[in-house]
Amino acid sequence: MKNSLAFAMLLTSVMALVLSGASSEVEAITALKLPVDSVTIYPDGLVAAKRMGDMELTEGGHQFAIDVPGSADRDSILLRVTNASIEKVVYEGSPVYTLNVSSAGSQEFLLSYLMYNSGYWEPLYDLFLDDSSMLVSAVARVTNSGEEDLKDIRLKLVAGPEPEIEPYLARGAASRIKLAFADEAALEAAPSESAPVTGELETLYIFELEGRKDLDMDKDTGLPLFEGVVPLERIYVWDAYRKESGPAEEEIRANNTMANPWPSGKALVYRDDEYVSTITMPYTPAGTNASINVGPSADLKVEKKLQDYNITERIQQISAENRTGAAKETTETWRYHLTLESHLDRNATVEVNDIRPKEARMISSSPEPSETTATSMKWKLSLEPRKKTAIDYVYQVVRTEPVNILK
């Protein structure tokens, strides 16, 4: 889109004289306010803005006082004009540019700059669960905290993993963002509005919303972000060590099969169109899984019992270098019985987690754990509808302490 004389000419200064012939002399200063064409909003309040317009100019020297918001970072301001070179910039409130136009005709202007704490956005989700899929519907809540209403703009929203956003968007990184968003061809043709354009900036992802938007100053605006159906696996997780009598927690493991990531944000979870819970959607890159804790579930009845505890002691003789003594060996044996009963009319996948002492030695387990560490055990089970299953395991701890000093 080109704005032929669409940008405002502020008549607070004398208009540039239109000369019949070429001239290299600067006759007067023209004050211009270019309309905002596009805005890019980062999660921490940083805004990258572009203003565009065009004007008929004669060949030779011209001066323009460009109206720039007071909140704009002066170091990030860039101006480009077709068929013109910038010979000097003087900052007196608004920057005054001295241009040398090499070819008369319609010249296009592109102004870009950064503003801090001038705009915010966050995703809000509605998640509709089915047995094997999930409808993900996301909207962006956008806040314009700048100095003006934004009308008919292209809007880009940047998302990324939370640990990487803050250092990247630190004030000292302004030059990197300036190069990424302002050092393009100054007069690029506007993209087609038939479909959103997306891209990546290092670890950050850029959503470009379809069509042009209006953002009123100091107001929140909700805008559609993306929507799609993705596959999921429903898992029941039971922490048998901390919750011997349950309940198990229902967990959704949804695979992001979309082309874009899911930014972290608040999500309302529904099943059969009934509200279930409110959770925080974790940042989920495309092609990875999101683990979403739905909350405690009554779909399973679970219980852990200490079935038997036994302690034995024995004294044994020890000798070393012709010296003898005695030591007491104490053996403690724990036997646990874990039961799981399904109240579902479908198969259920269950993960059971338990902990044993670091010094313990496993004697037996039925079934065998799918994963073990020095202290933890995990079983992954498939539970049939309305059926009951059990886990039995035994471990021992053996301790030895001297009774008599070697003589």
C-alpha positions as YAML, in Angstrom:
chain: A
units: angstrom
residues:
- id: 1
  name: MET
  ca: [0.00, 0.00, 0.00]
- id: 2
  name: LYS
  ca: [1.33, 3.44, -0.93]
- id: 3
  name: ASN
  ca: [0.19, 6.60, 0.77]
- id: 4
  name: SER
  ca: [0.37, 9.18, -2.03]
- id: 5
  name: LEU
  ca: [0.44, 12.42, -0.07]
- id: 6
  name: ALA
  ca: [-1.44, 10.51, 2.62]
- id: 7
  name: PHE
  ca: [0.88, 11.50, 5.42]
- id: 8
  name: ALA
  ca: [0.05, 14.67, 7.26]
- id: 9
  name: MET
  ca: [1.96, 17.82, 6.49]
- id: 10
  name: LEU
  ca: [2.17, 19.80, 9.70]
- id: 11
  name: LEU
  ca: [1.84, 23.45, 8.75]
- id: 12
  name: THR
  ca: [3.77, 24.67, 11.76]
- id: 13
  name: SER
  ca: [6.68, 25.38, 9.42]
- id: 14
  name: VAL
  ca: [7.02, 26.83, 5.95]
- id: 15
  name: MET
  ca: [6.22, 24.45, 3.08]
- id: 16
  name: ALA
  ca: [9.07, 23.45, 0.80]
- id: 17
  name: LEU
  ca: [8.99, 25.52, -2.38]
- id: 18
  name: VAL
  ca: [8.28, 23.56, -5.56]
- id: 19
  name: LEU
  ca: [10.86, 24.63, -8.08]
- id: 20
  name: SER
  ca: [10.43, 24.41, -11.82]
- id: 21
  name: GLY
  ca: [14.01, 23.28, -12.33]
- id: 22
  name: ALA
  ca: [16.59, 21.24, -10.47]
- id: 23
  name: SER
  ca: [18.18, 22.85, -7.45]
- id: 24
  name: SER
  ca: [20.65, 21.66, -4.88]
- id: 25
  name: GLU
  ca: [19.78, 24.41, -2.39]
- id: 26
  name: VAL
  ca: [17.54, 23.78, 0.62]
- id: 27
  name: GLU
  ca: [14.74, 26.37, 0.45]
- id: 28
  name: ALA
  ca: [12.72, 25.61, 3.62]
- id: 29
  name: ILE
  ca: [11.83, 22.99, 6.21]
- id: 30
  name: THR
  ca: [8.75, 20.82, 5.77]
- id: 31
  name: ALA
  ca: [7.32, 19.18, 8.90]
- id: 32
  name: LEU
  ca: [5.91, 15.73, 8.22]
- id: 33
  name: LYS
  ca: [3.97, 13.15, 10.18]
- id: 34
  name: LEU
  ca: [4.04, 9.78, 8.45]
- id: 35
  name: PRO
  ca: [1.13, 7.42, 9.20]
- id: 36
  name: VAL
  ca: [1.95, 4.21, 11.08]
- id: 37
  name: ASP
  ca: [2.06, 1.26, 8.68]
- id: 38
  name: SER
  ca: [3.13, -1.62, 10.95]
- id: 39
  name: VAL
  ca: [3.84, -2.32, 14.61]
- id: 40
  name: THR
  ca: [5.71, -5.24, 16.17]
- id: 41
  name: ILE
  ca: [5.05, -5.88, 19.88]
- id: 42
  name: TYR
  ca: [7.33, -7.92, 22.13]
- id: 43
  name: PRO
  ca: [6.25, -9.59, 25.38]
- id: 44
  name: ASP
  ca: [8.22, -7.20, 27.62]
- id: 45
  name: GLY
  ca: [6.67, -3.96, 26.34]
- id: 46
  name: LEU
  ca: [9.07, -3.17, 23.51]
- id: 47
  name: VAL
  ca: [7.43, -1.88, 20.31]
- id: 48
  name: ALA
  ca: [9.08, -1.63, 16.88]
- id: 49
  name: ALA
  ca: [7.13, 0.79, 14.67]
- id: 50
  name: LYS
  ca: [7.27, 1.62, 10.97]
- id: 51
  name: ARG
  ca: [5.73, 4.67, 9.30]
- id: 52
  name: MET
  ca: [5.37, 4.98, 5.54]
- id: 53
  name: GLY
  ca: [4.25, 7.52, 2.94]
- id: 54
  name: ASP
  ca: [5.21, 9.14, -0.38]
- id: 55
  name: MET
  ca: [5.51, 12.65, -1.80]
- id: 56
  name: GLU
  ca: [6.35, 14.39, -5.07]
- id: 57
  name: LEU
  ca: [9.77, 15.99, -4.71]
- id: 58
  name: THR
  ca: [11.95, 18.01, -7.05]
- id: 59
  name: GLU
  ca: [15.56, 17.18, -7.64]
- id: 60
  name: GLY
  ca: [18.00, 18.76, -5.22]
- id: 61
  name: GLY
  ca: [18.13, 19.59, -1.52]
- id: 62
  name: HIS
  ca: [15.20, 19.35, 0.89]
- id: 63
  name: GLN
  ca: [14.78, 19.52, 4.65]
- id: 64
  name: PHE
  ca: [12.15, 17.62, 6.60]
- id: 65
  name: ALA
  ca: [11.31, 17.75, 10.29]
- id: 66
  name: ILE
  ca: [9.94, 14.29, 10.96]
- id: 67
  name: ASP
  ca: [7.40, 14.02, 13.76]
- id: 68
  name: VAL
  ca: [8.48, 11.12, 16.02]
- id: 69
  name: PRO
  ca: [6.77, 10.13, 19.31]
- id: 70
  name: GLY
  ca: [8.54, 11.36, 22.40]
- id: 71
  name: SER
  ca: [8.86, 7.79, 23.69]
- id: 72
  name: ALA
  ca: [10.85, 6.68, 20.63]
- id: 73
  name: ASP
  ca: [14.44, 5.59, 21.34]
- id: 74
  name: ARG
  ca: [16.48, 8.22, 19.46]
- id: 75
  name: ASP
  ca: [19.35, 5.78, 18.81]
- id: 76
  name: SER
  ca: [17.00, 3.47, 16.93]
- id: 77
  name: ILE
  ca: [15.44, 6.02, 14.54]
- id: 78
  name: LEU
  ca: [16.04, 5.23, 10.86]
- id: 79
  name: LEU
  ca: [14.74, 7.14, 7.83]
- id: 80
  name: ARG
  ca: [15.00, 5.99, 4.23]
- id: 81
  name: VAL
  ca: [13.80, 7.86, 1.13]
- id: 82
  name: THR
  ca: [13.93, 6.60, -2.44]
- id: 83
  name: ASN
  ca: [16.29, 8.40, -4.83]
- id: 84
  name: ALA
  ca: [17.67, 10.42, -1.95]
- id: 85
  name: SER
  ca: [20.72, 10.46, 0.29]
- id: 86
  name: ILE
  ca: [20.73, 11.78, 3.85]
- id: 87
  name: GLU
  ca: [23.37, 14.45, 4.22]
- id: 88
  name: LYS
  ca: [22.69, 15.60, 7.78]
- id: 89
  name: VAL
  ca: [20.41, 14.96, 10.76]
- id: 90
  name: VAL
  ca: [19.85, 17.56, 13.47]
- id: 91
  name: TYR
  ca: [17.92, 16.64, 16.61]
- id: 92
  name: GLU
  ca: [15.86, 19.50, 17.95]
- id: 93
  name: GLY
  ca: [12.95, 17.68, 19.55]
- id: 94
  name: SER
  ca: [11.97, 16.08, 16.26]
- id: 95
  name: PRO
  ca: [14.87, 15.11, 13.99]
- id: 96
  name: VAL
  ca: [15.45, 17.42, 10.99]
- id: 97
  name: TYR
  ca: [16.80, 15.59, 7.93]
- id: 98
  name: THR
  ca: [18.67, 17.26, 5.08]
- id: 99
  name: LEU
  ca: [18.13, 15.20, 1.91]
- id: 100
  name: ASN
  ca: [19.65, 15.37, -1.52]
- id: 101
  name: VAL
  ca: [17.12, 14.03, -4.06]
- id: 102
  name: SER
  ca: [18.83, 12.65, -7.16]
- id: 103
  name: SER
  ca: [15.75, 12.20, -9.35]
- id: 104
  name: ALA
  ca: [12.53, 14.22, -9.34]
- id: 105
  name: GLY
  ca: [9.22, 12.43, -8.86]
- id: 106
  name: SER
  ca: [7.25, 10.52, -6.27]
- id: 107
  name: GLN
  ca: [9.60, 9.55, -3.42]
- id: 108
  name: GLU
  ca: [8.70, 7.01, -0.78]
- id: 109
  name: PHE
  ca: [9.53, 7.47, 2.91]
- id: 110
  name: LEU
  ca: [10.10, 4.71, 5.49]
- id: 111
  name: LEU
  ca: [10.67, 5.66, 9.13]
- id: 112
  name: SER
  ca: [11.35, 3.05, 11.82]
- id: 113
  name: TYR
  ca: [12.11, 3.26, 15.55]
- id: 114
  name: LEU
  ca: [11.79, 1.43, 18.88]
- id: 115
  name: MET
  ca: [9.68, 2.40, 21.91]
- id: 116
  name: TYR
  ca: [9.96, 0.88, 25.38]
- id: 117
  name: ASN
  ca: [6.99, 0.06, 27.62]
- id: 118
  name: SER
  ca: [4.62, 1.07, 24.84]
- id: 119
  name: GLY
  ca: [2.69, -2.09, 24.08]
- id: 120
  name: TYR
  ca: [2.00, -5.51, 25.55]
- id: 121
  name: TRP
  ca: [0.36, -8.72, 24.47]
- id: 122
  name: GLU
  ca: [-0.44, -12.15, 25.85]
- id: 123
  name: PRO
  ca: [-2.18, -15.23, 24.45]
- id: 124
  name: LEU
  ca: [-5.43, -16.51, 25.98]
- id: 125
  name: TYR
  ca: [-6.49, -20.09, 25.22]
- id: 126
  name: ASP
  ca: [-9.64, -22.16, 25.15]
- id: 127
  name: LEU
  ca: [-8.78, -25.88, 25.12]
- id: 128
  name: PHE
  ca: [-11.58, -28.31, 24.20]
- id: 129
  name: LEU
  ca: [-10.68, -31.90, 25.11]
- id: 130
  name: ASP
  ca: [-11.79, -35.08, 23.37]
- id: 131
  name: ASP
  ca: [-10.61, -38.63, 24.01]
- id: 132
  name: SER
  ca: [-7.80, -38.43, 21.46]
- id: 133
  name: SER
  ca: [-7.65, -34.81, 20.27]
- id: 134
  name: MET
  ca: [-7.79, -31.22, 21.47]
- id: 135
  name: LEU
  ca: [-9.11, -28.08, 19.80]
- id: 136
  name: VAL
  ca: [-6.70, -25.24, 20.55]
- id: 137
  name: SER
  ca: [-8.24, -21.79, 20.11]
- id: 138
  name: ALA
  ca: [-6.00, -18.81, 20.92]
- id: 139
  name: VAL
  ca: [-6.63, -15.08, 20.91]
- id: 140
  name: ALA
  ca: [-4.10, -12.31, 21.54]
- id: 141
  name: ARG
  ca: [-4.95, -9.67, 24.13]
- id: 142
  name: VAL
  ca: [-3.05, -6.59, 22.94]
- id: 143
  name: THR
  ca: [-2.53, -3.37, 24.90]
- id: 144
  name: ASN
  ca: [-1.53, -0.15, 23.17]
- id: 145
  name: SER
  ca: [0.36, 1.90, 25.78]
- id: 146
  name: GLY
  ca: [1.87, 4.34, 23.30]
- id: 147
  name: GLU
  ca: [1.09, 7.98, 22.67]
- id: 148
  name: GLU
  ca: [-1.51, 7.62, 19.91]
- id: 149
  name: ASP
  ca: [-4.32, 5.50, 18.51]
- id: 150
  name: LEU
  ca: [-3.09, 3.06, 15.88]
- id: 151
  name: LYS
  ca: [-5.39, 2.76, 12.87]
- id: 152
  name: ASP
  ca: [-5.30, 0.38, 9.93]
- id: 153
  name: ILE
  ca: [-1.91, -1.10, 10.82]
- id: 154
  name: ARG
  ca: [-0.17, -4.37, 10.09]
- id: 155
  name: LEU
  ca: [0.38, -6.03, 13.46]
- id: 156
  name: LYS
  ca: [3.14, -8.47, 14.42]
- id: 157
  name: LEU
  ca: [3.39, -10.20, 17.80]
- id: 158
  name: VAL
  ca: [6.61, -11.79, 19.01]
- id: 159
  name: ALA
  ca: [6.72, -14.88, 21.24]
- id: 160
  name: GLY
  ca: [9.53, -17.00, 22.61]
- id: 161
  name: PRO
  ca: [10.65, -19.21, 25.49]
- id: 162
  name: GLU
  ca: [10.46, -17.21, 28.70]
- id: 163
  name: PRO
  ca: [14.12, -17.66, 29.80]
- id: 164
  name: GLU
  ca: [15.32, -16.28, 26.46]
- id: 165
  name: ILE
  ca: [13.00, -13.28, 26.10]
- id: 166
  name: GLU
  ca: [14.31, -10.97, 28.80]
- id: 167
  name: PRO
  ca: [18.03, -11.03, 27.90]
- id: 168
  name: TYR
  ca: [17.24, -10.70, 24.22]
- id: 169
  name: LEU
  ca: [14.98, -7.72, 24.73]
- id: 170
  name: ALA
  ca: [17.23, -5.91, 27.17]
- id: 171
  name: ARG
  ca: [17.67, -2.26, 26.35]
- id: 172
  name: GLY
  ca: [21.22, -2.89, 25.18]
- id: 173
  name: ALA
  ca: [19.92, -5.21, 22.46]
- id: 174
  name: ALA
  ca: [18.10, -2.41, 20.64]
- id: 175
  name: SER
  ca: [20.58, -2.36, 17.79]
- id: 176
  name: ARG
  ca: [19.96, -6.04, 17.00]
- id: 177
  name: ILE
  ca: [16.21, -5.55, 16.80]
- id: 178
  name: LYS
  ca: [16.69, -2.33, 14.84]
- id: 179
  name: LEU
  ca: [18.67, -4.21, 12.22]
- id: 180
  name: ALA
  ca: [16.13, -7.02, 12.10]
- id: 181
  name: PHE
  ca: [13.11, -4.80, 11.54]
- id: 182
  name: ALA
  ca: [14.36, -1.57, 10.04]
- id: 183
  name: ASP
  ca: [17.25, -2.58, 7.80]
- id: 184
  name: GLU
  ca: [14.99, -4.03, 5.13]
- id: 185
  name: ALA
  ca: [14.54, -2.66, 1.65]
- id: 186
  name: ALA
  ca: [13.13, 0.73, 2.52]
- id: 187
  name: LEU
  ca: [10.31, 0.63, 0.05]
- id: 188
  name: GLU
  ca: [9.20, -3.00, 0.03]
- id: 189
  name: ALA
  ca: [5.79, -3.70, -1.42]
- id: 190
  name: ALA
  ca: [3.14, -4.43, 1.15]
- id: 191
  name: PRO
  ca: [2.51, -8.18, 1.65]
- id: 192
  name: SER
  ca: [-0.68, -9.79, 0.52]
- id: 193
  name: GLU
  ca: [-3.44, -9.66, 3.12]
- id: 194
  name: SER
  ca: [-4.95, -12.94, 1.99]
- id: 195
  name: ALA
  ca: [-3.00, -14.92, 4.57]
- id: 196
  name: PRO
  ca: [-0.89, -14.19, 7.65]
- id: 197
  name: VAL
  ca: [2.87, -14.13, 7.23]
- id: 198
  name: THR
  ca: [5.01, -15.64, 9.94]
- id: 199
  name: GLY
  ca: [8.72, -15.85, 10.53]
- id: 200
  name: GLU
  ca: [11.44, -16.51, 13.07]
- id: 201
  name: LEU
  ca: [13.93, -14.14, 14.67]
- id: 202
  name: GLU
  ca: [16.59, -16.27, 16.36]
- id: 203
  name: THR
  ca: [14.72, -18.12, 19.15]
- id: 204
  name: LEU
  ca: [11.75, -15.76, 18.89]
- id: 205
  name: TYR
  ca: [8.71, -16.38, 16.69]
- id: 206
  name: ILE
  ca: [6.77, -13.63, 14.92]
- id: 207
  name: PHE
  ca: [3.02, -13.88, 14.41]
- id: 208
  name: GLU
  ca: [1.74, -11.53, 11.69]
- id: 209
  name: LEU
  ca: [-1.99, -11.15, 12.07]
- id: 210
  name: GLU
  ca: [-4.16, -11.31, 8.99]
- id: 211
  name: GLY
  ca: [-5.50, -8.02, 7.64]
- id: 212
  name: ARG
  ca: [-5.07, -4.60, 9.18]
- id: 213
  name: LYS
  ca: [-6.01, -3.73, 12.76]
- id: 214
  name: ASP
  ca: [-7.01, -0.79, 14.94]
- id: 215
  name: LEU
  ca: [-5.51, -0.43, 18.44]
- id: 216
  name: ASP
  ca: [-6.97, 2.33, 20.59]
- id: 217
  name: MET
  ca: [-4.60, 4.01, 23.00]
- id: 218
  name: ASP
  ca: [-4.62, 2.69, 26.61]
- id: 219
  name: LYS
  ca: [-7.13, -0.04, 25.78]
- id: 220
  name: ASP
  ca: [-7.01, -3.83, 25.52]
- id: 221
  name: THR
  ca: [-8.00, -5.40, 22.21]
- id: 222
  name: GLY
  ca: [-8.68, -9.10, 21.64]
- id: 223
  name: LEU
  ca: [-7.67, -10.46, 18.24]
- id: 224
  name: PRO
  ca: [-7.79, -14.03, 16.83]
- id: 225
  name: LEU
  ca: [-4.33, -15.61, 16.87]
- id: 226
  name: PHE
  ca: [-4.64, -19.23, 15.70]
- id: 227
  name: GLU
  ca: [-6.86, -22.30, 15.95]
- id: 228
  name: GLY
  ca: [-6.45, -25.99, 15.19]
- id: 229
  name: VAL
  ca: [-7.07, -29.57, 16.28]
- id: 230
  name: VAL
  ca: [-4.09, -31.55, 17.57]
- id: 231
  name: PRO
  ca: [-3.65, -35.14, 18.81]
- id: 232
  name: LEU
  ca: [-3.31, -35.84, 22.51]
- id: 233
  name: GLU
  ca: [-2.65, -38.61, 24.97]
- id: 234
  name: ARG
  ca: [-4.47, -38.61, 28.28]
- id: 235
  name: ILE
  ca: [-2.27, -39.81, 31.14]
- id: 236
  name: TYR
  ca: [-3.08, -40.40, 34.78]
- id: 237
  name: VAL
  ca: [-0.10, -39.71, 37.06]
- id: 238
  name: TRP
  ca: [-0.01, -41.04, 40.62]
- id: 239
  name: ASP
  ca: [2.66, -39.92, 43.07]
- id: 240
  name: ALA
  ca: [2.47, -42.92, 45.39]
- id: 241
  name: TYR
  ca: [5.20, -41.61, 47.69]
- id: 242
  name: ARG
  ca: [3.45, -38.33, 48.60]
- id: 243
  name: LYS
  ca: [-0.17, -39.37, 48.07]
- id: 244
  name: GLU
  ca: [-0.55, -42.93, 49.28]
- id: 245
  name: SER
  ca: [-4.35, -42.77, 48.99]
- id: 246
  name: GLY
  ca: [-4.36, -40.65, 45.84]
- id: 247
  name: PRO
  ca: [-5.82, -38.98, 44.02]
- id: 248
  name: ALA
  ca: [-4.14, -39.48, 40.68]
- id: 249
  name: GLU
  ca: [-3.69, -36.36, 38.55]
- id: 250
  name: GLU
  ca: [-5.02, -36.25, 35.01]
- id: 251
  name: GLU
  ca: [-2.43, -34.97, 32.55]
- id: 252
  name: ILE
  ca: [-2.87, -34.07, 28.89]
- id: 253
  name: ARG
  ca: [0.11, -34.55, 26.60]
- id: 254
  name: ALA
  ca: [-0.78, -32.69, 23.44]
- id: 255
  name: ASN
  ca: [1.42, -32.78, 20.36]
- id: 256
  name: ASN
  ca: [1.81, -29.39, 18.68]
- id: 257
  name: THR
  ca: [1.37, -30.38, 15.03]
- id: 258
  name: MET
  ca: [0.84, -26.74, 14.00]
- id: 259
  name: ALA
  ca: [3.42, -24.69, 12.10]
- id: 260
  name: ASN
  ca: [3.68, -22.13, 14.93]
- id: 261
  name: PRO
  ca: [4.61, -22.47, 18.61]
- id: 262
  name: TRP
  ca: [2.15, -22.14, 21.47]
- id: 263
  name: PRO
  ca: [3.27, -19.15, 23.59]
- id: 264
  name: SER
  ca: [2.89, -19.46, 27.34]
- id: 265
  name: GLY
  ca: [-0.43, -18.10, 28.59]
- id: 266
  name: LYS
  ca: [-3.61, -18.64, 30.57]
- id: 267
  name: ALA
  ca: [-5.86, -21.44, 29.30]
- id: 268
  name: LEU
  ca: [-9.42, -22.49, 30.14]
- id: 269
  name: VAL
  ca: [-9.93, -26.25, 29.78]
- id: 270
  name: TYR
  ca: [-13.27, -27.74, 28.70]
- id: 271
  name: ARG
  ca: [-14.55, -31.29, 28.29]
- id: 272
  name: ASP
  ca: [-17.91, -31.96, 26.64]
- id: 273
  name: ASP
  ca: [-18.33, -28.17, 26.55]
- id: 274
  name: GLU
  ca: [-18.18, -28.07, 30.35]
- id: 275
  name: TYR
  ca: [-15.51, -26.05, 32.14]
- id: 276
  name: VAL
  ca: [-12.91, -28.26, 33.86]
- id: 277
  name: SER
  ca: [-10.08, -26.05, 35.12]
- id: 278
  name: THR
  ca: [-7.80, -23.09, 34.45]
- id: 279
  name: ILE
  ca: [-4.15, -23.84, 33.74]
- id: 280
  name: THR
  ca: [-1.06, -22.16, 32.32]
- id: 281
  name: MET
  ca: [-0.20, -23.34, 28.82]
- id: 282
  name: PRO
  ca: [3.56, -23.97, 28.72]
- id: 283
  name: TYR
  ca: [5.58, -22.55, 25.84]
- id: 284
  name: THR
  ca: [5.49, -25.35, 23.26]
- id: 285
  name: PRO
  ca: [7.53, -25.17, 20.03]
- id: 286
  name: ALA
  ca: [6.05, -26.71, 16.88]
- id: 287
  name: GLY
  ca: [6.61, -30.46, 16.76]
- id: 288
  name: THR
  ca: [6.92, -30.92, 20.52]
- id: 289
  name: ASN
  ca: [4.56, -32.01, 23.29]
- id: 290
  name: ALA
  ca: [2.89, -29.90, 25.95]
- id: 291
  name: SER
  ca: [2.20, -31.51, 29.32]
- id: 292
  name: ILE
  ca: [-0.93, -29.96, 30.81]
- id: 293
  name: ASN
  ca: [-2.02, -30.88, 34.32]
- id: 294
  name: VAL
  ca: [-5.82, -30.91, 34.31]
- id: 295
  name: GLY
  ca: [-6.01, -31.63, 38.04]
- id: 296
  name: PRO
  ca: [-7.03, -34.39, 40.48]
- id: 297
  name: SER
  ca: [-9.20, -37.09, 38.94]
- id: 298
  name: ALA
  ca: [-11.85, -39.44, 40.32]
- id: 299
  name: ASP
  ca: [-11.50, -41.72, 37.27]
- id: 300
  name: LEU
  ca: [-9.12, -43.98, 39.20]
- id: 301
  name: LYS
  ca: [-9.04, -45.30, 42.75]
- id: 302
  name: VAL
  ca: [-5.48, -45.75, 43.95]
- id: 303
  name: GLU
  ca: [-3.97, -46.89, 47.24]
- id: 304
  name: LYS
  ca: [-0.51, -47.77, 48.57]
- id: 305
  name: LYS
  ca: [-0.08, -50.04, 51.59]
- id: 306
  name: LEU
  ca: [2.90, -51.29, 53.51]
- id: 307
  name: GLN
  ca: [2.10, -54.99, 53.34]
- id: 308
  name: ASP
  ca: [4.97, -56.19, 55.51]
- id: 309
  name: TYR
  ca: [7.93, -54.83, 57.40]
- id: 310
  name: ASN
  ca: [10.61, -57.08, 58.83]
- id: 311
  name: ILE
  ca: [13.86, -56.40, 60.70]
- id: 312
  name: THR
  ca: [16.54, -58.98, 61.50]
- id: 313
  name: GLU
  ca: [19.84, -58.67, 63.30]
- id: 314
  name: ARG
  ca: [22.84, -60.94, 63.42]
- id: 315
  name: ILE
  ca: [26.27, -60.73, 64.98]
- id: 316
  name: GLN
  ca: [29.18, -61.76, 62.87]
- id: 317
  name: GLN
  ca: [32.83, -62.19, 63.66]
- id: 318
  name: ILE
  ca: [35.32, -60.06, 61.82]
- id: 319
  name: SER
  ca: [39.08, -60.28, 61.73]
- id: 320
  name: ALA
  ca: [41.89, -58.25, 60.31]
- id: 321
  name: GLU
  ca: [45.67, -58.54, 60.69]
- id: 322
  name: ASN
  ca: [45.43, -61.17, 63.48]
- id: 323
  name: ARG
  ca: [42.87, -59.07, 65.33]
- id: 324
  name: THR
  ca: [39.28, -60.13, 65.99]
- id: 325
  name: GLY
  ca: [36.05, -58.39, 66.81]
- id: 326
  name: ALA
  ca: [32.29, -58.47, 66.18]
- id: 327
  name: ALA
  ca: [29.85, -56.43, 64.12]
- id: 328
  name: LYS
  ca: [26.06, -56.22, 64.12]
- id: 329
  name: GLU
  ca: [24.33, -56.50, 60.77]
- id: 330
  name: THR
  ca: [20.78, -55.14, 60.63]
- id: 331
  name: THR
  ca: [18.54, -55.98, 57.68]
- id: 332
  name: GLU
  ca: [15.26, -54.13, 57.15]
- id: 333
  name: THR
  ca: [12.81, -55.42, 54.55]
- id: 334
  name: TRP
  ca: [9.84, -53.44, 53.21]
- id: 335
  name: ARG
  ca: [7.11, -54.99, 51.11]
- id: 336
  name: TYR
  ca: [4.60, -52.66, 49.42]
- id: 337
  name: HIS
  ca: [1.33, -53.36, 47.64]
- id: 338
  name: LEU
  ca: [-0.11, -50.70, 45.28]
- id: 339
  name: THR
  ca: [-3.59, -51.06, 43.82]
- id: 340
  name: LEU
  ca: [-5.16, -49.21, 40.91]
- id: 341
  name: GLU
  ca: [-8.82, -49.51, 39.94]
- id: 342
  name: SER
  ca: [-10.39, -47.93, 36.85]
- id: 343
  name: HIS
  ca: [-13.82, -46.29, 36.90]
- id: 344
  name: LEU
  ca: [-13.58, -45.60, 33.16]
- id: 345
  name: ASP
  ca: [-15.30, -47.19, 30.18]
- id: 346
  name: ARG
  ca: [-12.11, -46.92, 28.12]
- id: 347
  name: ASN
  ca: [-8.49, -47.92, 28.39]
- id: 348
  name: ALA
  ca: [-6.34, -45.66, 30.52]
- id: 349
  name: THR
  ca: [-2.60, -45.05, 30.59]
- id: 350
  name: VAL
  ca: [-1.24, -44.65, 34.11]
- id: 351
  name: GLU
  ca: [2.18, -43.54, 35.34]
- id: 352
  name: VAL
  ca: [3.02, -44.49, 38.92]
- id: 353
  name: ASN
  ca: [5.96, -42.83, 40.68]
- id: 354
  name: ASP
  ca: [7.46, -43.95, 43.98]
- id: 355
  name: ILE
  ca: [10.66, -43.40, 45.98]
- id: 356
  name: ARG
  ca: [12.90, -45.73, 47.95]
- id: 357
  name: PRO
  ca: [15.88, -44.95, 50.24]
- id: 358
  name: LYS
  ca: [19.16, -44.31, 48.43]
- id: 359
  name: GLU
  ca: [20.87, -47.15, 50.27]
- id: 360
  name: ALA
  ca: [18.06, -49.63, 49.49]
- id: 361
  name: ARG
  ca: [18.54, -52.72, 47.32]
- id: 362
  name: MET
  ca: [15.60, -53.87, 45.20]
- id: 363
  name: ILE
  ca: [14.71, -57.49, 45.87]
- id: 364
  name: SER
  ca: [11.75, -57.89, 43.54]
- id: 365
  name: SER
  ca: [9.10, -55.95, 41.63]
- id: 366
  name: SER
  ca: [6.04, -57.14, 39.75]
- id: 367
  name: PRO
  ca: [5.74, -55.68, 37.22]
- id: 368
  name: GLU
  ca: [9.26, -54.34, 36.70]
- id: 369
  name: PRO
  ca: [9.59, -50.53, 36.70]
- id: 370
  name: SER
  ca: [9.92, -48.92, 33.28]
- id: 371
  name: GLU
  ca: [12.43, -46.41, 34.69]
- id: 372
  name: THR
  ca: [14.63, -46.36, 37.79]
- id: 373
  name: THR
  ca: [17.20, -44.06, 39.35]
- id: 374
  name: ALA
  ca: [19.16, -44.26, 42.59]
- id: 375
  name: THR
  ca: [16.02, -43.36, 44.55]
- id: 376
  name: SER
  ca: [13.00, -43.30, 42.19]
- id: 377
  name: MET
  ca: [10.88, -45.86, 40.37]
- id: 378
  name: LYS
  ca: [8.34, -45.32, 37.59]
- id: 379
  name: TRP
  ca: [5.81, -47.77, 36.19]
- id: 380
  name: LYS
  ca: [3.81, -47.09, 33.02]
- id: 381
  name: LEU
  ca: [0.69, -49.26, 32.89]
- id: 382
  name: SER
  ca: [-2.25, -49.75, 30.60]
- id: 383
  name: LEU
  ca: [-5.43, -50.16, 32.65]
- id: 384
  name: GLU
  ca: [-8.43, -51.83, 31.04]
- id: 385
  name: PRO
  ca: [-11.96, -50.40, 31.50]
- id: 386
  name: ARG
  ca: [-13.43, -51.09, 34.96]
- id: 387
  name: LYS
  ca: [-10.48, -53.33, 35.81]
- id: 388
  name: LYS
  ca: [-8.11, -53.51, 38.75]
- id: 389
  name: THR
  ca: [-4.36, -54.07, 38.79]
- id: 390
  name: ALA
  ca: [-1.57, -54.07, 41.34]
- id: 391
  name: ILE
  ca: [2.14, -53.39, 41.78]
- id: 392
  name: ASP
  ca: [4.14, -55.34, 44.36]
- id: 393
  name: TYR
  ca: [7.73, -54.58, 45.20]
- id: 394
  name: VAL
  ca: [10.24, -55.40, 47.94]
- id: 395
  name: TYR
  ca: [13.46, -53.68, 48.93]
- id: 396
  name: GLN
  ca: [16.02, -54.13, 51.69]
- id: 397
  name: VAL
  ca: [18.35, -51.85, 53.59]
- id: 398
  name: VAL
  ca: [21.37, -53.49, 55.25]
- id: 399
  name: ARG
  ca: [23.41, -51.63, 57.88]
- id: 400
  name: THR
  ca: [26.53, -52.82, 59.69]
- id: 401
  name: GLU
  ca: [28.00, -51.36, 62.87]
- id: 402
  name: PRO
  ca: [30.86, -52.60, 65.07]
- id: 403
  name: VAL
  ca: [30.02, -54.15, 68.47]
- id: 404
  name: ASN
  ca: [33.51, -54.93, 69.83]
- id: 405
  name: ILE
  ca: [36.73, -53.21, 68.96]
- id: 406
  name: LEU
  ca: [39.21, -55.40, 67.16]
- id: 407
  name: LYS
  ca: [41.80, -56.85, 69.57]
...
